[in-house]
Amino acid sequence: MTGKLIKYISIVLIAVFLLYNSVYIKKLSAMKAAAPAAFDAVAYSTKLWNEQLPARISKATALDVLLPALQADPDKAFAAYSHALAVGNIRYSLIQAAGSVTAIDENTVTIKSGNATIHLQTEYVYGNAIRDASGLVDIKDFVNTTDLNNISEALNKQVRTQVLPPFKKEVQKADSVWFAGALELNKEHVHLQELEVMPVQVKIVKRKQD
């Protein structure tokens, strides 16, 4: 056997050895079992809604506490009473208040509470206000914004389908109502005269006098 042939055979054997060791075959079923399960935003949000949010609502900041605090020392008030997942001027507060219904239209119920006028959103419940105002979701626990957005949508859907329909069916002008909801505020432009609130809970306390 010539030296060239021996060298050629050696190269082929080495190549076969390397190729064999570079191929790793694993059962598809095992790979599927090892793969992390997809995040279930609906299940996560339902658990949050049923098990954690009620306690937060019961301790929501009273509107007649928040507004004077914002007027007296905005920075201190934002630090104490608001939340946000992102860095910036937009903050969200979970508030509660009682008042009298002064107007009802297809998109909002307007409530007078003390000196404040609140426009309770009853149609377009979207965005991240409820998620962020709750203070229950930490951005560090999630790897992508899609999951976070899906949590917001699931919470908003709870409000649109469970909270608002019976209220909208029954509420009348001059009713006394109580509500808890998410208030969006801009740290650079704090306007307290007309407030828009995304409801989380709302109930009629006293019917108007007929």
ChimeraX commands (.cxc) that place a marker at each C-alpha (Angstrom):
marker #1 position 0.00,0.00,0.00 radius 0.5
marker #1 position 1.55,3.25,-1.13 radius 0.5
marker #1 position 2.07,6.22,1.18 radius 0.5
marker #1 position -0.38,8.34,-0.81 radius 0.5
marker #1 position -3.12,5.72,-0.49 radius 0.5
marker #1 position -2.53,5.38,3.26 radius 0.5
marker #1 position -2.70,9.17,3.62 radius 0.5
marker #1 position -5.93,9.30,1.56 radius 0.5
marker #1 position -7.56,6.53,3.62 radius 0.5
marker #1 position -6.54,8.29,6.84 radius 0.5
marker #1 position -8.12,11.54,5.68 radius 0.5
marker #1 position -11.35,9.75,4.75 radius 0.5
marker #1 position -11.51,7.97,8.13 radius 0.5
marker #1 position -10.92,11.23,10.00 radius 0.5
marker #1 position -13.65,12.96,7.96 radius 0.5
marker #1 position -16.11,10.13,8.64 radius 0.5
marker #1 position -15.27,10.25,12.36 radius 0.5
marker #1 position -15.80,14.01,12.55 radius 0.5
marker #1 position -19.05,13.86,10.59 radius 0.5
marker #1 position -20.40,11.06,12.82 radius 0.5
marker #1 position -19.67,12.99,15.99 radius 0.5
marker #1 position -21.14,16.23,14.66 radius 0.5
marker #1 position -24.56,14.68,14.02 radius 0.5
marker #1 position -26.81,14.49,17.11 radius 0.5
marker #1 position -30.14,12.81,16.65 radius 0.5
marker #1 position -32.88,13.45,19.19 radius 0.5
marker #1 position -36.47,12.32,19.19 radius 0.5
marker #1 position -38.93,15.01,18.11 radius 0.5
marker #1 position -41.21,14.08,21.02 radius 0.5
marker #1 position -38.38,14.73,23.47 radius 0.5
marker #1 position -37.64,18.11,21.89 radius 0.5
marker #1 position -41.30,19.09,22.13 radius 0.5
marker #1 position -41.43,18.02,25.78 radius 0.5
marker #1 position -38.35,20.10,26.57 radius 0.5
marker #1 position -39.64,23.23,24.82 radius 0.5
marker #1 position -41.08,25.87,27.15 radius 0.5
marker #1 position -44.85,26.22,27.04 radius 0.5
marker #1 position -46.25,29.29,25.31 radius 0.5
marker #1 position -47.29,32.07,27.67 radius 0.5
marker #1 position -51.04,32.02,28.34 radius 0.5
marker #1 position -51.99,35.68,28.81 radius 0.5
marker #1 position -55.67,34.88,29.39 radius 0.5
marker #1 position -54.96,32.40,32.19 radius 0.5
marker #1 position -52.40,34.74,33.74 radius 0.5
marker #1 position -54.76,37.73,33.60 radius 0.5
marker #1 position -57.73,35.75,34.91 radius 0.5
marker #1 position -55.72,34.67,37.93 radius 0.5
marker #1 position -54.51,38.22,38.49 radius 0.5
marker #1 position -58.08,39.52,38.13 radius 0.5
marker #1 position -59.58,37.02,40.57 radius 0.5
marker #1 position -56.81,36.60,43.13 radius 0.5
marker #1 position -54.73,39.78,43.28 radius 0.5
marker #1 position -56.61,42.71,41.83 radius 0.5
marker #1 position -59.50,42.75,44.36 radius 0.5
marker #1 position -57.09,43.53,47.20 radius 0.5
marker #1 position -55.54,46.34,45.16 radius 0.5
marker #1 position -58.95,47.77,44.38 radius 0.5
marker #1 position -59.93,47.78,48.04 radius 0.5
marker #1 position -56.83,49.87,48.75 radius 0.5
marker #1 position -57.08,52.09,45.65 radius 0.5
marker #1 position -56.20,55.71,46.27 radius 0.5
marker #1 position -59.20,57.89,47.02 radius 0.5
marker #1 position -59.56,60.59,44.39 radius 0.5
marker #1 position -60.03,63.24,47.07 radius 0.5
marker #1 position -56.62,62.21,48.45 radius 0.5
marker #1 position -54.79,62.06,45.12 radius 0.5
marker #1 position -55.89,65.40,43.70 radius 0.5
marker #1 position -54.78,67.59,46.65 radius 0.5
marker #1 position -51.52,65.62,46.81 radius 0.5
marker #1 position -50.83,66.32,43.13 radius 0.5
marker #1 position -51.52,70.00,43.65 radius 0.5
marker #1 position -49.35,70.26,46.75 radius 0.5
marker #1 position -46.31,68.24,45.65 radius 0.5
marker #1 position -46.61,66.52,42.25 radius 0.5
marker #1 position -43.31,64.63,42.42 radius 0.5
marker #1 position -44.10,63.18,45.83 radius 0.5
marker #1 position -47.64,62.30,44.76 radius 0.5
marker #1 position -46.51,60.54,41.59 radius 0.5
marker #1 position -43.95,58.54,43.56 radius 0.5
marker #1 position -46.51,57.49,46.17 radius 0.5
marker #1 position -49.63,56.92,44.10 radius 0.5
marker #1 position -48.70,55.95,40.55 radius 0.5
marker #1 position -47.11,53.16,38.54 radius 0.5
marker #1 position -45.67,52.66,35.06 radius 0.5
marker #1 position -43.83,49.87,33.28 radius 0.5
marker #1 position -41.95,52.21,30.96 radius 0.5
marker #1 position -39.69,55.14,31.77 radius 0.5
marker #1 position -41.30,58.45,30.86 radius 0.5
marker #1 position -43.81,61.08,31.88 radius 0.5
marker #1 position -46.92,58.90,31.58 radius 0.5
marker #1 position -48.01,57.40,34.89 radius 0.5
marker #1 position -51.10,55.47,36.00 radius 0.5
marker #1 position -52.96,55.57,39.30 radius 0.5
marker #1 position -55.53,53.12,40.59 radius 0.5
marker #1 position -58.16,55.37,42.13 radius 0.5
marker #1 position -61.61,55.11,43.67 radius 0.5
marker #1 position -64.35,57.67,44.16 radius 0.5
marker #1 position -68.07,58.15,44.55 radius 0.5
marker #1 position -70.22,60.74,42.86 radius 0.5
marker #1 position -73.34,61.60,40.95 radius 0.5
marker #1 position -73.94,60.84,37.28 radius 0.5
marker #1 position -74.36,64.09,35.37 radius 0.5
marker #1 position -74.37,62.80,31.79 radius 0.5
marker #1 position -74.50,59.58,29.80 radius 0.5
marker #1 position -73.51,59.14,26.19 radius 0.5
marker #1 position -72.55,56.23,23.97 radius 0.5
marker #1 position -68.89,56.29,25.02 radius 0.5
marker #1 position -68.75,57.68,28.55 radius 0.5
marker #1 position -70.60,58.19,31.80 radius 0.5
marker #1 position -69.76,61.56,33.34 radius 0.5
marker #1 position -69.59,61.70,37.13 radius 0.5
marker #1 position -69.26,64.67,39.43 radius 0.5
marker #1 position -67.21,63.82,42.53 radius 0.5
marker #1 position -66.50,66.81,44.75 radius 0.5
marker #1 position -64.92,69.42,42.51 radius 0.5
marker #1 position -63.72,66.84,40.00 radius 0.5
marker #1 position -65.41,65.83,36.76 radius 0.5
marker #1 position -64.71,62.24,35.73 radius 0.5
marker #1 position -65.43,60.78,32.32 radius 0.5
marker #1 position -65.75,57.06,32.90 radius 0.5
marker #1 position -64.94,55.20,29.69 radius 0.5
marker #1 position -67.69,52.70,28.91 radius 0.5
marker #1 position -66.98,51.87,25.26 radius 0.5
marker #1 position -63.31,52.25,24.33 radius 0.5
marker #1 position -61.52,50.32,27.06 radius 0.5
marker #1 position -58.12,49.76,25.48 radius 0.5
marker #1 position -54.43,50.38,26.17 radius 0.5
marker #1 position -52.25,49.62,29.17 radius 0.5
marker #1 position -53.84,51.83,31.83 radius 0.5
marker #1 position -55.49,49.06,33.85 radius 0.5
marker #1 position -52.47,46.76,33.68 radius 0.5
marker #1 position -50.03,49.47,34.76 radius 0.5
marker #1 position -52.24,51.15,37.36 radius 0.5
marker #1 position -52.65,47.85,39.20 radius 0.5
marker #1 position -48.92,47.72,39.97 radius 0.5
marker #1 position -49.13,43.92,39.72 radius 0.5
marker #1 position -47.15,43.37,36.51 radius 0.5
marker #1 position -43.35,43.68,36.48 radius 0.5
marker #1 position -41.71,44.16,33.10 radius 0.5
marker #1 position -38.68,42.19,34.32 radius 0.5
marker #1 position -40.79,39.04,34.46 radius 0.5
marker #1 position -41.40,39.01,30.70 radius 0.5
marker #1 position -39.13,38.55,27.72 radius 0.5
marker #1 position -41.21,40.29,25.07 radius 0.5
marker #1 position -43.73,43.10,24.72 radius 0.5
marker #1 position -46.27,40.83,23.04 radius 0.5
marker #1 position -46.93,39.01,26.31 radius 0.5
marker #1 position -47.32,42.32,28.13 radius 0.5
marker #1 position -49.72,43.66,25.51 radius 0.5
marker #1 position -51.75,40.45,25.66 radius 0.5
marker #1 position -52.11,40.86,29.43 radius 0.5
marker #1 position -53.48,44.37,28.89 radius 0.5
marker #1 position -55.95,43.13,26.30 radius 0.5
marker #1 position -57.15,40.28,28.53 radius 0.5
marker #1 position -57.74,42.67,31.46 radius 0.5
marker #1 position -59.50,45.18,29.22 radius 0.5
marker #1 position -61.72,42.42,27.86 radius 0.5
marker #1 position -62.76,41.49,31.39 radius 0.5
marker #1 position -63.96,45.06,31.88 radius 0.5
marker #1 position -65.69,45.27,28.52 radius 0.5
marker #1 position -67.50,41.95,28.83 radius 0.5
marker #1 position -68.06,41.50,32.58 radius 0.5
marker #1 position -68.00,44.86,34.35 radius 0.5
marker #1 position -69.57,47.36,31.98 radius 0.5
marker #1 position -72.59,45.64,30.33 radius 0.5
marker #1 position -74.78,45.42,33.48 radius 0.5
marker #1 position -73.75,48.92,34.56 radius 0.5
marker #1 position -74.51,50.48,31.19 radius 0.5
marker #1 position -77.87,48.75,31.11 radius 0.5
marker #1 position -78.96,50.12,34.49 radius 0.5
marker #1 position -77.25,53.47,35.04 radius 0.5
marker #1 position -79.29,56.64,34.80 radius 0.5
marker #1 position -78.58,60.32,35.11 radius 0.5
marker #1 position -78.52,61.50,38.76 radius 0.5
marker #1 position -77.68,58.02,40.08 radius 0.5
marker #1 position -75.10,57.90,42.87 radius 0.5
marker #1 position -72.26,55.58,41.87 radius 0.5
marker #1 position -68.98,54.26,43.19 radius 0.5
marker #1 position -66.14,53.26,40.92 radius 0.5
marker #1 position -62.52,52.18,40.90 radius 0.5
marker #1 position -60.37,52.58,37.84 radius 0.5
marker #1 position -57.15,53.55,36.14 radius 0.5
marker #1 position -56.32,57.22,35.75 radius 0.5
marker #1 position -53.61,58.22,33.26 radius 0.5
marker #1 position -51.57,61.30,34.15 radius 0.5
marker #1 position -48.71,63.13,32.46 radius 0.5
marker #1 position -46.03,64.34,34.86 radius 0.5
marker #1 position -45.17,67.28,32.63 radius 0.5
marker #1 position -48.76,68.37,32.00 radius 0.5
marker #1 position -50.94,67.67,35.01 radius 0.5
marker #1 position -54.55,68.57,34.19 radius 0.5
marker #1 position -57.02,67.82,36.95 radius 0.5
marker #1 position -60.18,69.52,35.77 radius 0.5
marker #1 position -61.42,66.84,33.38 radius 0.5
marker #1 position -60.32,63.28,34.18 radius 0.5
marker #1 position -60.68,60.19,32.00 radius 0.5
marker #1 position -60.82,56.90,33.89 radius 0.5
marker #1 position -60.76,53.32,32.64 radius 0.5
marker #1 position -63.12,51.50,35.03 radius 0.5
marker #1 position -62.19,48.30,36.83 radius 0.5
marker #1 position -65.19,48.12,39.13 radius 0.5
marker #1 position -68.33,50.24,39.14 radius 0.5
marker #1 position -71.64,49.99,40.93 radius 0.5
marker #1 position -74.79,52.00,41.46 radius 0.5
marker #1 position -75.02,52.99,45.12 radius 0.5
marker #1 position -78.32,54.82,45.00 radius 0.5
marker #1 position -80.88,55.23,42.27 radius 0.5
marker #1 position -82.07,58.68,41.31 radius 0.5
marker #1 position -85.17,59.96,42.99 radius 0.5
marker #1 position -88.06,59.62,40.54 radius 0.5
marker link #1:1,2 radius 0.2
marker link #1:2,3 radius 0.2
marker link #1:3,4 radius 0.2
marker link #1:4,5 radius 0.2
marker link #1:5,6 radius 0.2
marker link #1:6,7 radius 0.2
marker link #1:7,8 radius 0.2
marker link #1:8,9 radius 0.2
marker link #1:9,10 radius 0.2
marker link #1:10,11 radius 0.2
marker link #1:11,12 radius 0.2
marker link #1:12,13 radius 0.2
marker link #1:13,14 radius 0.2
marker link #1:14,15 radius 0.2
marker link #1:15,16 radius 0.2
marker link #1:16,17 radius 0.2
marker link #1:17,18 radius 0.2
marker link #1:18,19 radius 0.2
marker link #1:19,20 radius 0.2
marker link #1:20,21 radius 0.2
marker link #1:21,22 radius 0.2
marker link #1:22,23 radius 0.2
marker link #1:23,24 radius 0.2
marker link #1:24,25 radius 0.2
marker link #1:25,26 radius 0.2
marker link #1:26,27 radius 0.2
marker link #1:27,28 radius 0.2
marker link #1:28,29 radius 0.2
marker link #1:29,30 radius 0.2
marker link #1:30,31 radius 0.2
marker link #1:31,32 radius 0.2
marker link #1:32,33 radius 0.2
marker link #1:33,34 radius 0.2
marker link #1:34,35 radius 0.2
marker link #1:35,36 radius 0.2
marker link #1:36,37 radius 0.2
marker link #1:37,38 radius 0.2
marker link #1:38,39 radius 0.2
marker link #1:39,40 radius 0.2
marker link #1:40,41 radius 0.2
marker link #1:41,42 radius 0.2
marker link #1:42,43 radius 0.2
marker link #1:43,44 radius 0.2
marker link #1:44,45 radius 0.2
marker link #1:45,46 radius 0.2
marker link #1:46,47 radius 0.2
marker link #1:47,48 radius 0.2
marker link #1:48,49 radius 0.2
marker link #1:49,50 radius 0.2
marker link #1:50,51 radius 0.2
marker link #1:51,52 radius 0.2
marker link #1:52,53 radius 0.2
marker link #1:53,54 radius 0.2
marker link #1:54,55 radius 0.2
marker link #1:55,56 radius 0.2
marker link #1:56,57 radius 0.2
marker link #1:57,58 radius 0.2
marker link #1:58,59 radius 0.2
marker link #1:59,60 radius 0.2
marker link #1:60,61 radius 0.2
marker link #1:61,62 radius 0.2
marker link #1:62,63 radius 0.2
marker link #1:63,64 radius 0.2
marker link #1:64,65 radius 0.2
marker link #1:65,66 radius 0.2
marker link #1:66,67 radius 0.2
marker link #1:67,68 radius 0.2
marker link #1:68,69 radius 0.2
marker link #1:69,70 radius 0.2
marker link #1:70,71 radius 0.2
marker link #1:71,72 radius 0.2
marker link #1:72,73 radius 0.2
marker link #1:73,74 radius 0.2
marker link #1:74,75 radius 0.2
marker link #1:75,76 radius 0.2
marker link #1:76,77 radius 0.2
marker link #1:77,78 radius 0.2
marker link #1:78,79 radius 0.2
marker link #1:79,80 radius 0.2
marker link #1:80,81 radius 0.2
marker link #1:81,82 radius 0.2
marker link #1:82,83 radius 0.2
marker link #1:83,84 radius 0.2
marker link #1:84,85 radius 0.2
marker link #1:85,86 radius 0.2
marker link #1:86,87 radius 0.2
marker link #1:87,88 radius 0.2
marker link #1:88,89 radius 0.2
marker link #1:89,90 radius 0.2
marker link #1:90,91 radius 0.2
marker link #1:91,92 radius 0.2
marker link #1:92,93 radius 0.2
marker link #1:93,94 radius 0.2
marker link #1:94,95 radius 0.2
marker link #1:95,96 radius 0.2
marker link #1:96,97 radius 0.2
marker link #1:97,98 radius 0.2
marker link #1:98,99 radius 0.2
marker link #1:99,100 radius 0.2
marker link #1:100,101 radius 0.2
marker link #1:101,102 radius 0.2
marker link #1:102,103 radius 0.2
marker link #1:103,104 radius 0.2
marker link #1:104,105 radius 0.2
marker link #1:105,106 radius 0.2
marker link #1:106,107 radius 0.2
marker link #1:107,108 radius 0.2
marker link #1:108,109 radius 0.2
marker link #1:109,110 radius 0.2
marker link #1:110,111 radius 0.2
marker link #1:111,112 radius 0.2
marker link #1:112,113 radius 0.2
marker link #1:113,114 radius 0.2
marker link #1:114,115 radius 0.2
marker link #1:115,116 radius 0.2
marker link #1:116,117 radius 0.2
marker link #1:117,118 radius 0.2
marker link #1:118,119 radius 0.2
marker link #1:119,120 radius 0.2
marker link #1:120,121 radius 0.2
marker link #1:121,122 radius 0.2
marker link #1:122,123 radius 0.2
marker link #1:123,124 radius 0.2
marker link #1:124,125 radius 0.2
marker link #1:125,126 radius 0.2
marker link #1:126,127 radius 0.2
marker link #1:127,128 radius 0.2
marker link #1:128,129 radius 0.2
marker link #1:129,130 radius 0.2
marker link #1:130,131 radius 0.2
marker link #1:131,132 radius 0.2
marker link #1:132,133 radius 0.2
marker link #1:133,134 radius 0.2
marker link #1:134,135 radius 0.2
marker link #1:135,136 radius 0.2
marker link #1:136,137 radius 0.2
marker link #1:137,138 radius 0.2
marker link #1:138,139 radius 0.2
marker link #1:139,140 radius 0.2
marker link #1:140,141 radius 0.2
marker link #1:141,142 radius 0.2
marker link #1:142,143 radius 0.2
marker link #1:143,144 radius 0.2
marker link #1:144,145 radius 0.2
marker link #1:145,146 radius 0.2
marker link #1:146,147 radius 0.2
marker link #1:147,148 radius 0.2
marker link #1:148,149 radius 0.2
marker link #1:149,150 radius 0.2
marker link #1:150,151 radius 0.2
marker link #1:151,152 radius 0.2
marker link #1:152,153 radius 0.2
marker link #1:153,154 radius 0.2
marker link #1:154,155 radius 0.2
marker link #1:155,156 radius 0.2
marker link #1:156,157 radius 0.2
marker link #1:157,158 radius 0.2
marker link #1:158,159 radius 0.2
marker link #1:159,160 radius 0.2
marker link #1:160,161 radius 0.2
marker link #1:161,162 radius 0.2
marker link #1:162,163 radius 0.2
marker link #1:163,164 radius 0.2
marker link #1:164,165 radius 0.2
marker link #1:165,166 radius 0.2
marker link #1:166,167 radius 0.2
marker link #1:167,168 radius 0.2
marker link #1:168,169 radius 0.2
marker link #1:169,170 radius 0.2
marker link #1:170,171 radius 0.2
marker link #1:171,172 radius 0.2
marker link #1:172,173 radius 0.2
marker link #1:173,174 radius 0.2
marker link #1:174,175 radius 0.2
marker link #1:175,176 radius 0.2
marker link #1:176,177 radius 0.2
marker link #1:177,178 radius 0.2
marker link #1:178,179 radius 0.2
marker link #1:179,180 radius 0.2
marker link #1:180,181 radius 0.2
marker link #1:181,182 radius 0.2
marker link #1:182,183 radius 0.2
marker link #1:183,184 radius 0.2
marker link #1:184,185 radius 0.2
marker link #1:185,186 radius 0.2
marker link #1:186,187 radius 0.2
marker link #1:187,188 radius 0.2
marker link #1:188,189 radius 0.2
marker link #1:189,190 radius 0.2
marker link #1:190,191 radius 0.2
marker link #1:191,192 radius 0.2
marker link #1:192,193 radius 0.2
marker link #1:193,194 radius 0.2
marker link #1:194,195 radius 0.2
marker link #1:195,196 radius 0.2
marker link #1:196,197 radius 0.2
marker link #1:197,198 radius 0.2
marker link #1:198,199 radius 0.2
marker link #1:199,200 radius 0.2
marker link #1:200,201 radius 0.2
marker link #1:201,202 radius 0.2
marker link #1:202,203 radius 0.2
marker link #1:203,204 radius 0.2
marker link #1:204,205 radius 0.2
marker link #1:205,206 radius 0.2
marker link #1:206,207 radius 0.2
marker link #1:207,208 radius 0.2
marker link #1:208,209 radius 0.2
marker link #1:209,210 radius 0.2
view
